[in-house]
Amino acid sequence: MAGRYFAQAKKNIGQFRRHEFHFFAGMSKLLELFYAGIRADTPPPIPYSEILRTAEVMDRVIEQVYPATVAGGSR
């Protein structure tokens, strides 16, 4: 197990040094697939039902973390 962790750490360091390792790395790929789908007239990389479900979960989290902001409508 330690060998796997070490190998992954080496991979992560290499990606970081090549500027490929950052918090939103997956977002770049997702946007690339999204726009490729628009050009090719194919379905989005994530089904609409999953997009809506994720937005709903995020809304619930925000309501719990910032109840006064959401209820009051101001920041």
Secondary structure, 3 states (H helix, E strand, C coil): CHHHHHHHHHHHHHHHHCCCCCCCHHHHHHHHHHHHHHHHCCCCCCCHHHHHHHHHHHHHHHHHHCHHHHHHCCC
